[in-house]
Every structure is written in structure tokens, then in C-alpha cells.
Amino acid sequence: MTAPNPEFEADCIRRILAGEKHLFHDLIRPCERSIYFLLFSLLKNETEAEDVAQETVIKVYQNLDKFRGESQFRTWVLSIARNEGLGRLRKISNRREDSLEADTDEQTGDYTPAILTSWREIPAEALEQKELGNLLRKAIEGLPEIYRNVVLLRDIEEIDIRETAAVLKISEASVKVRLHRARALLQRDLAPQLKGFASAKRRWFGGRA
Amino acid sequence: MRIDCKHVWQHISAYIENDVDPQLRAEIDRHLETCEICSAVLDSTRNVVILMADDRVFELPAGYSERLHARIDRELEKPHGWNPDD
């Protein structure tokens, strides 16, 4: 994720509206990854996500004069992406039972994590092994929708809690609750499966079992 | 006050976010010093959070950006009048 730069954005928008339209490429570039993954988390389909990402970006361009700077530009863009994605979802389904508001924050927060007595850290280099990425992706994609969105924005795109709340139009307290449950579910699901990667790395690269 | 494991688990996410008040944080830290289960739960959760943030986990489809900007170019070619007074 690229950190937002409000001065650059404001200047860019002013100049685009004044006719330097090509600057739109630079304006949208820092957001394009987050747009795609937010949509992918909603639609769970690469083709649909990319298609709606393109529609979102065109909509942003066409409505650029309506951006008032009351929120961050990226927040505004991601809100548009989410609306477009929800619209697409309504069009294609037969919505899944697990989707959207079916799951609420009122459930009890109790859960039992995967109990371990020790944890050897899995270094980021272990991601060179495709298998590890696959496990993480599968676990995240398996989360209920309301948790998946929050994890996507906060943990994958590293957008802060306040902005995550603004994009999803929920309270910061809800973001925290959902984030907590999502991480708990991921730990429970993943920790037993991931343990192997710490020792596997040593065996493969360190030359010793 | 002594806090138990369940209590620690409830606050793990906030603890990782550095979003617990100093008193609770001190209690959790004290618990972690002697509880290897909670230490492992915390470390594994934090490790998962760190791994998820790595760009290699979620990669954009090949050519996504090129196709997006080509689509933008087609849009930019169209005449578009924003309403300056809007």
C-alpha cells in the first residue's frame, strides 16, 4: 500500500478538472491495488473484481468534481468501489447466506484459539514457498464476508482503523470487534498448519534437519 | 488483579494494535511472562498478521494495471465536462 498524500491529491484533482486529464493516471495509481482486493474480497472472483475495478475507476473520474476533500481521497474511492461491488453482487446473486449483514457483531466474543505451547516465528521469506501463500489466501477467503472485508482493509492493505470504518460505513468499535474475531479465526485455522514452515525453512536452507 | 488466559485472548487483537490501556497492558505482560500458551497464541497471531501484510500473499492478476490504465485512456479521450460550479 502506498501512503496517501493529500497535498499531491488535491493538486492533481485541481489540475485534472482544469484540463490536465492525463494526471488521473497518477492520482488513481496508489489506490488501484486496494480497489482490486476490496472487490475481490466481496466478489470472490478475479474477473468480476477486475471488471468492477475498472467501472469504479471510471466512476471516480466522472465524479471527480464531486470530491469535496471531507474524507481522504482513498476513502472516497474505496467507498465507491464498495458500492459498485455491492451493486454487482446484487446483480449476480442469489446472495450467499454468509454474506453481508447476515452475520452481526452481537454474537458472543468467546472463542478458543489454537492452543500451542511454543511458536517459532515464520519469517516473511517463507512466502517464497507458494504453499504458504496458498494457505493464507485460503484461510482469508474462507472467512465470513464481514470479517474478510475488515481483514482485507486493515491487515492486508494496512489501512488504519478509522479509515477502514469510513470505507465500510461501520463504527470504529465494530471494526475492532470484527478484526479481533477475524484474527482469532485465522490463528485457530492457520497456526496448526503453519508450524511446519518454520522448521521446513531451516531444513531446506540451513542444510540440517 | 490477576487475569486469566481467556481474558488475555479477548484482548489479543487490541494488544497487537497497541490499543489497550497501560494498566491492562501491564497485566497482560505479567501474564505472558509466565504463561507459555498465551505467549504462543500471541506470537502466532501476530505472525499471521505480519505475513498477511506481505504483498506476496495477495498478488494482482498479471496485466491488471495495464488493462486498467488502457481503460482510463479510452475514457480520457472522450470529451468530459465537469460542472465547474457543482
Contacts between the chains, C-beta under 8 A, distances in Angstrom:
chain1	res1	chain2	res2	distance
A	17	B	82	5.5
A	17	B	84	7.6
A	21	B	76	4.7
A	21	B	80	7.6
A	22	B	76	6.6
A	24	B	72	6.2
A	24	B	76	6.6
A	25	B	69	5.7
A	25	B	72	6.1
A	28	B	72	7.2
A	29	B	65	7.9
A	32	B	64	7.7
A	32	B	65	6.2
A	32	B	68	6.0
A	33	B	60	6.2
A	36	B	60	5.9
A	36	B	61	8.0
A	36	B	64	6.3
A	37	B	58	5.7
A	40	B	58	8.0
A	46	B	61	5.5
A	50	B	61	6.3
A	50	B	64	6.0
A	50	B	67	7.2
A	50	B	68	7.9
A	53	B	64	7.6
A	53	B	68	6.5
A	54	B	67	7.4
A	54	B	68	5.9
A	54	B	71	4.8
A	57	B	68	6.2
A	57	B	71	7.2
A	57	B	72	6.3
A	58	B	71	7.0
A	58	B	72	7.4
A	58	B	75	5.3
A	61	B	72	7.0
A	61	B	75	6.0
A	61	B	76	7.8
A	61	B	80	7.8
A	62	B	75	7.9
A	62	B	80	7.0
A	64	B	82	6.7
A	65	B	82	3.8
A	65	B	83	6.2
A	65	B	84	7.6
A	65	B	86	5.4
A	66	B	86	6.9
A	109	B	10	6.4
A	110	B	6	7.5
A	111	B	9	7.4
A	112	B	9	7.8
A	113	B	9	5.7
A	113	B	12	7.8
A	113	B	41	4.7
A	113	B	45	7.4
A	114	B	41	7.5
A	114	B	44	7.1
A	115	B	37	5.8
A	115	B	40	8.0
A	115	B	41	7.3
A	116	B	37	7.0
A	116	B	40	3.9
A	116	B	41	6.7
A	116	B	44	6.1
A	117	B	36	5.4
A	117	B	37	6.1
A	117	B	40	6.0
A	118	B	36	6.5
A	118	B	40	5.4
A	119	B	39	7.6
A	119	B	40	4.2
A	119	B	43	4.1
A	119	B	44	4.6
A	119	B	47	6.9
A	121	B	43	6.8
A	121	B	47	5.6
A	122	B	47	5.6
A	122	B	51	6.5
A	124	B	50	7.2
A	124	B	51	6.7
A	124	B	54	5.3
A	127	B	51	6.8
A	127	B	54	5.5
A	127	B	56	4.5
A	127	B	57	6.6
A	128	B	56	7.8
A	132	B	51	7.6
A	133	B	56	6.1
A	133	B	57	5.1
A	136	B	48	7.7
A	136	B	51	6.1
A	136	B	52	6.1
A	136	B	57	5.0
A	137	B	57	6.4
A	137	B	58	6.9
A	140	B	52	7.0
A	151	B	52	7.1
A	155	B	49	5.6
A	155	B	52	4.8
A	155	B	53	6.1
A	156	B	52	5.5
A	156	B	53	6.4
A	156	B	57	7.2
A	156	B	58	5.9
A	158	B	53	5.7
A	161	B	17	7.4
A	176	B	13	7.1
A	176	B	14	6.7
A	176	B	17	7.7
A	176	B	19	7.3
A	179	B	13	5.5
A	179	B	17	7.8
A	180	B	10	7.8
A	180	B	12	7.3
A	180	B	13	3.6
A	180	B	14	7.0
A	183	B	12	7.2
A	183	B	13	5.0
A	183	B	16	7.6
A	183	B	45	5.6
A	183	B	48	7.1
A	183	B	49	6.3
A	184	B	9	7.4
A	184	B	12	7.3
A	184	B	13	7.3
A	184	B	45	7.5
A	186	B	45	7.8
A	186	B	48	5.3
A	186	B	52	7.7
A	187	B	41	6.8
A	187	B	44	5.6
A	187	B	45	4.4
A	187	B	48	5.8
A	190	B	44	7.9
A	190	B	48	5.5
A	191	B	41	8.0
A	191	B	44	4.2
A	191	B	45	7.9
A	191	B	48	7.3
A	194	B	44	7.5
A	194	B	47	7.7
A	194	B	48	7.3
